[in-house]
């Protein structure tokens, strides 16, 4: 999905600088550790968070002297994201991510724990270099806390098919949307669009894009295949993570689902397929798409309130594209 | 080993405030998560790092208005320590620590990963509250990086009985001594003994105490029992972590060890007992004690260069006591 950025040549160029800086920061004198760190730096997916940050930064028309600082902040966002992915993959026992073998599968869970911790440290170092003395240090640590509470709350809600939709939404606000929110508000602030009203608007746009993005991710688990998605589908059900399409369909016909979900971790592959069919039959996917669309529309309306120009147009396009993806 | 502080009533009182603050910071609206966080806050061992910090802070005779800030910094040190312990226990698969069931054993490795991450976040929050705009943010992130590189290097050196002693020392400087170093230098700086010479002296004292402390910890693995130590002994050998007593004894009679260690993870319990006997037979424990004693003597000589008074005397006593512990 790096292809996404080929239509935004300036952003694509800056994202190359982000990639170079990641490689530079992830270094060690020890050969064995260097191999691990190279793999951490190469586990790049969509680069959505640094890309959104850079798009928002363009709105403020920052001068060239700001470029290095903006690259560092964009990198901090991608490194925090990578750190959480490395730790997520330990928990999910995932073999693949974006079609690449995960750190935990290649090096073992033990190394992956420390590798993720090291990425948190580098994230922290980049913040100190670029934001020491500003309120953004606290905004970053609040985001990290929000993110982890989202993950922990999701874990505490496993195997609870009766949980309210509001619970699902609160959890994805933390585990996914908080980082999108941060990326957009930091872009506005550090790019020069730093009036409090504009920063707050950027934060809301980021949150709405993040929620919509996560709902789409959860939809793809029911509507896509392992080949297209480049990662195993329907793993969430076996692990008791019941996402929006299932929760919505469940409300229509609880009894039919309860039979299957009662098996919890012992649920078989064919039973998971039955669950997936029920989710589609009772319009779980369709209703989830509708909800995602609402968040995207909100984001688009809010983007219309930003200063007009090339950056705002590109942001419009990008947001619409995120709702059409199949991978 | 909280008993350690009963002879230092003022420090003991301040450590109670540290404990209260930890409980206050580790909170969640979610009941299941609150139970986990309570256990994280209660996993308290020796409280050595915040205790040393507070002793060094007393040297500067800080006024009472500083008390709250000092308590927060002391707490940041204990929380960083706890975060690394929670992640260490995942890697070591440890059932017990200080006689208490570990977070990973009670809640599973997945929850323990996020619990450790959350503690890193709270550590970060405490630093931002107390040190924003000062060079100590960077000193803290450098320490965290040093600590993790020590852990990763130790992991990369597993099953290498021929590694030089300098490698072992470099790794424990990172994984253990870096945090003792930080505690002592922050104590000096934030307590008011902030001339660069004194802060550098405090850092050296902390490093020497930390190295000596870790060597003693590794000695106890060969000279103590599970009952006294309140955790399983000799686990390191099975996991390929060869510490100072083994490395020193190995240099005397490599062939005898190679036979046993060639089995790597497949080594049996009785073979581990044989390794332990060889370590003692070839004076590994005795020589390691001698090396630890050198570091303690250095620390004591350096403590003599601190401003004299009650705090410096207490520091002398404490440092000597750490070399006599059996648990």
Interface residues (C-beta under 8 A of the other chain):
Chain A: X28 X30 X32 X33 X36 X87 X90 X91 X109 X110 X111 X113 X114 X115 X116 X117 X118 X120 X121 X122 X124 X125 X128 X129 X132 X133 X137 X138 X141 X142 X144 X145 X148 X149 X151 X152 X153 X155 X156
Chain B: X28 X30 X32 X33 X36 X87 X90 X91 X109 X110 X111 X113 X114 X115 X116 X117 X118 X120 X121 X122 X124 X125 X128 X129 X132 X133 X137 X138 X141 X142 X144 X145 X148 X149 X151 X152 X153 X155 X156
